[in-house]
Amino acid sequence: MTVTLTEELETFVRDKVREGAFATPSEYIRDLVRTRYLAEQDRTARLQALDAALAEGLADAEAGRLVPVGEAFARVRAALGMADEDKSA
């Protein structure tokens, strides 16, 4: 694989190598690609977990397993250690 960079980006990469952070320009580029790849893998996993949680919630709702919204928010506030809202307001 060949990668073509602008002169400015090539200078930037070569400066990083000269600073000693990486042994070669190829090593630096591999690190950047690896970092981006892992970030996208993490994002995909989080989106899949969110999709699964939403599907579970929808299935619960369709099965009639519901919690009144006020109670749901109270549970969330309690889980987060937040004070319960003033009910007299």
PyRosetta script that sets phi, psi and omega in degrees:
from pyrosetta import init, pose_from_sequence

init()
pose = pose_from_sequence("MTVTLTEELETFVRDKVREGAFATPSEYIRDLVRTRYLAEQDRTARLQALDAALAEGLADAEAGRLVPVGEAFARVRAALGMADEDKSA")
pose.set_psi(1, 138.5)
pose.set_omega(1, 177.2)
pose.set_phi(2, -116.7)
pose.set_psi(2, 135.7)
pose.set_omega(2, 178.8)
pose.set_phi(3, -119.0)
pose.set_psi(3, 129.7)
pose.set_omega(3, 178.3)
pose.set_phi(4, -108.3)
pose.set_psi(4, 127.8)
pose.set_omega(4, -179.7)
pose.set_phi(5, -115.8)
pose.set_psi(5, 156.0)
pose.set_omega(5, 171.5)
pose.set_phi(6, -65.9)
pose.set_psi(6, 162.7)
pose.set_omega(6, 179.9)
pose.set_phi(7, -59.2)
pose.set_psi(7, -40.4)
pose.set_omega(7, 180.0)
pose.set_phi(8, -63.0)
pose.set_psi(8, -44.9)
pose.set_omega(8, 179.2)
pose.set_phi(9, -68.4)
pose.set_psi(9, -38.0)
pose.set_omega(9, 177.9)
pose.set_phi(10, -62.2)
pose.set_psi(10, -42.0)
pose.set_omega(10, 177.2)
pose.set_phi(11, -62.0)
pose.set_psi(11, -42.7)
pose.set_omega(11, 178.7)
pose.set_phi(12, -58.9)
pose.set_psi(12, -47.7)
pose.set_omega(12, -179.7)
pose.set_phi(13, -62.9)
pose.set_psi(13, -46.4)
pose.set_omega(13, 180.0)
pose.set_phi(14, -62.2)
pose.set_psi(14, -36.1)
pose.set_omega(14, 176.6)
pose.set_phi(15, -64.1)
pose.set_psi(15, -39.4)
pose.set_omega(15, 178.4)
pose.set_phi(16, -63.3)
pose.set_psi(16, -39.6)
pose.set_omega(16, 178.5)
pose.set_phi(17, -66.7)
pose.set_psi(17, -43.9)
pose.set_omega(17, 179.0)
pose.set_phi(18, -62.3)
pose.set_psi(18, -33.6)
pose.set_omega(18, 178.3)
pose.set_phi(19, -67.6)
pose.set_psi(19, -13.8)
pose.set_omega(19, 177.0)
pose.set_phi(20, 93.4)
pose.set_psi(20, 2.6)
pose.set_omega(20, -179.9)
pose.set_phi(21, -69.3)
pose.set_psi(21, -28.3)
pose.set_omega(21, -178.7)
pose.set_phi(22, -141.4)
pose.set_psi(22, 150.4)
pose.set_omega(22, -177.3)
pose.set_phi(23, -77.5)
pose.set_psi(23, -33.6)
pose.set_omega(23, -176.9)
pose.set_phi(24, -142.8)
pose.set_psi(24, 160.2)
pose.set_omega(24, 174.2)
pose.set_phi(25, -58.9)
pose.set_psi(25, -37.0)
pose.set_omega(25, 179.1)
pose.set_phi(26, -61.7)
pose.set_psi(26, -40.3)
pose.set_omega(26, 179.2)
pose.set_phi(27, -62.3)
pose.set_psi(27, -41.6)
pose.set_omega(27, 179.3)
pose.set_phi(28, -63.7)
pose.set_psi(28, -47.2)
pose.set_omega(28, -179.9)
pose.set_phi(29, -62.4)
pose.set_psi(29, -42.4)
pose.set_omega(29, 177.2)
pose.set_phi(30, -59.5)
pose.set_psi(30, -41.3)
pose.set_omega(30, 179.1)
pose.set_phi(31, -62.9)
pose.set_psi(31, -43.2)
pose.set_omega(31, 178.1)
pose.set_phi(32, -62.0)
pose.set_psi(32, -45.3)
pose.set_omega(32, -179.5)
pose.set_phi(33, -65.3)
pose.set_psi(33, -43.3)
pose.set_omega(33, 179.1)
pose.set_phi(34, -59.9)
pose.set_psi(34, -45.0)
pose.set_omega(34, -180.0)
pose.set_phi(35, -61.1)
pose.set_psi(35, -44.6)
pose.set_omega(35, 179.0)
pose.set_phi(36, -65.0)
pose.set_psi(36, -42.1)
pose.set_omega(36, 179.3)
pose.set_phi(37, -60.2)
pose.set_psi(37, -48.1)
pose.set_omega(37, -179.1)
pose.set_phi(38, -64.9)
pose.set_psi(38, -37.4)
pose.set_omega(38, 177.7)
pose.set_phi(39, -63.7)
pose.set_psi(39, -40.9)
pose.set_omega(39, 179.0)
pose.set_phi(40, -70.0)
pose.set_psi(40, -36.2)
pose.set_omega(40, 175.7)
pose.set_phi(41, -62.6)
pose.set_psi(41, -43.1)
pose.set_omega(41, 178.4)
pose.set_phi(42, -63.2)
pose.set_psi(42, -43.9)
pose.set_omega(42, 179.1)
pose.set_phi(43, -61.9)
pose.set_psi(43, -43.4)
pose.set_omega(43, 178.7)
pose.set_phi(44, -61.7)
pose.set_psi(44, -43.4)
pose.set_omega(44, 179.6)
pose.set_phi(45, -63.9)
pose.set_psi(45, -41.4)
pose.set_omega(45, 179.3)
pose.set_phi(46, -66.4)
pose.set_psi(46, -38.6)
pose.set_omega(46, 177.9)
pose.set_phi(47, -66.9)
pose.set_psi(47, -38.4)
pose.set_omega(47, 177.4)
pose.set_phi(48, -65.1)
pose.set_psi(48, -39.8)
pose.set_omega(48, 177.5)
pose.set_phi(49, -65.0)
pose.set_psi(49, -40.1)
pose.set_omega(49, 177.4)
pose.set_phi(50, -64.3)
pose.set_psi(50, -44.3)
pose.set_omega(50, 177.2)
pose.set_phi(51, -58.8)
pose.set_psi(51, -42.6)
pose.set_omega(51, 179.8)
pose.set_phi(52, -64.7)
pose.set_psi(52, -41.7)
pose.set_omega(52, 179.3)
pose.set_phi(53, -65.5)
pose.set_psi(53, -40.0)
pose.set_omega(53, 177.6)
pose.set_phi(54, -65.6)
pose.set_psi(54, -42.2)
pose.set_omega(54, 178.7)
pose.set_phi(55, -62.6)
pose.set_psi(55, -40.3)
pose.set_omega(55, 178.2)
pose.set_phi(56, -64.4)
pose.set_psi(56, -42.4)
pose.set_omega(56, 178.4)
pose.set_phi(57, -63.8)
pose.set_psi(57, -41.8)
pose.set_omega(57, 178.1)
pose.set_phi(58, -65.1)
pose.set_psi(58, -40.9)
pose.set_omega(58, 178.1)
pose.set_phi(59, -63.6)
pose.set_psi(59, -41.0)
pose.set_omega(59, 177.0)
pose.set_phi(60, -61.3)
pose.set_psi(60, -44.8)
pose.set_omega(60, -179.6)
pose.set_phi(61, -62.7)
pose.set_psi(61, -44.2)
pose.set_omega(61, 179.8)
pose.set_phi(62, -64.3)
pose.set_psi(62, -28.4)
pose.set_omega(62, 179.7)
pose.set_phi(63, -87.6)
pose.set_psi(63, 1.2)
pose.set_omega(63, 177.8)
pose.set_phi(64, 85.2)
pose.set_psi(64, 8.2)
pose.set_omega(64, 178.1)
pose.set_phi(65, -87.4)
pose.set_psi(65, 86.8)
pose.set_omega(65, -175.1)
pose.set_phi(66, -120.7)
pose.set_psi(66, 155.8)
pose.set_omega(66, 175.7)
pose.set_phi(67, -126.7)
pose.set_psi(67, 133.4)
pose.set_omega(67, 177.1)
pose.set_phi(68, -55.3)
pose.set_psi(68, 144.1)
pose.set_omega(68, -173.1)
pose.set_phi(69, -57.8)
pose.set_psi(69, -40.0)
pose.set_omega(69, 179.3)
pose.set_phi(70, -61.3)
pose.set_psi(70, -41.8)
pose.set_omega(70, 178.4)
pose.set_phi(71, -67.0)
pose.set_psi(71, -40.1)
pose.set_omega(71, 179.5)
pose.set_phi(72, -61.3)
pose.set_psi(72, -46.0)
pose.set_omega(72, 179.6)
pose.set_phi(73, -66.4)
pose.set_psi(73, -36.4)
pose.set_omega(73, 177.3)
pose.set_phi(74, -62.1)
pose.set_psi(74, -40.5)
pose.set_omega(74, 178.1)
pose.set_phi(75, -63.8)
pose.set_psi(75, -42.2)
pose.set_omega(75, -179.8)
pose.set_phi(76, -64.8)
pose.set_psi(76, -46.4)
pose.set_omega(76, 179.1)
pose.set_phi(77, -59.6)
pose.set_psi(77, -41.8)
pose.set_omega(77, 179.4)
pose.set_phi(78, -64.0)
pose.set_psi(78, -42.3)
pose.set_omega(78, 179.9)
pose.set_phi(79, -64.1)
pose.set_psi(79, -31.3)
pose.set_omega(79, -179.8)
pose.set_phi(80, -90.5)
pose.set_psi(80, -1.4)
pose.set_omega(80, -180.0)
pose.set_phi(81, 73.0)
pose.set_psi(81, 25.9)
pose.set_omega(81, 179.8)
pose.set_phi(82, -94.4)
pose.set_psi(82, 149.9)
pose.set_omega(82, 177.8)
pose.set_phi(83, -66.9)
pose.set_psi(83, 144.3)
pose.set_omega(83, 177.1)
pose.set_phi(84, -68.1)
pose.set_psi(84, 145.8)
pose.set_omega(84, 179.4)
pose.set_phi(85, -63.7)
pose.set_psi(85, 149.6)
pose.set_omega(85, 176.2)
pose.set_phi(86, -69.4)
pose.set_psi(86, 116.1)
pose.set_omega(86, -175.7)
pose.set_phi(87, -79.3)
pose.set_psi(87, -10.7)
pose.set_omega(87, -178.2)
pose.set_phi(88, -86.4)
pose.set_psi(88, -10.1)
pose.set_omega(88, -177.1)
pose.set_phi(89, -77.6)
pose.dump_pdb("model.pdb")
